[in-house]
């Protein structure tokens, strides 16, 4: 497994430890994902203008991927609210 996928798995475990299993409706998952994408955009812009690092950008992309996986897991459980 690649380091990126391992990091996504670790982030998923961290998210579940903080918030427990989340069962949001699909629209709510998109709002959560959009917020994470916005943070990745911010990190990319900050890097472009010398105010952030690629490590920050990568971290935010891991969050994006982790939330997307959490949304898929929720759909697979079929237990969204």
ABEGO torsion letter per residue (X at the ends): XBAAAAAAAAAAAAAAAAAEBBBBBAAAAAAAAAAAAAAAAAAAAAAAAGABBAAAAAAAAAAAAAAAAAAAAAAAAGABX
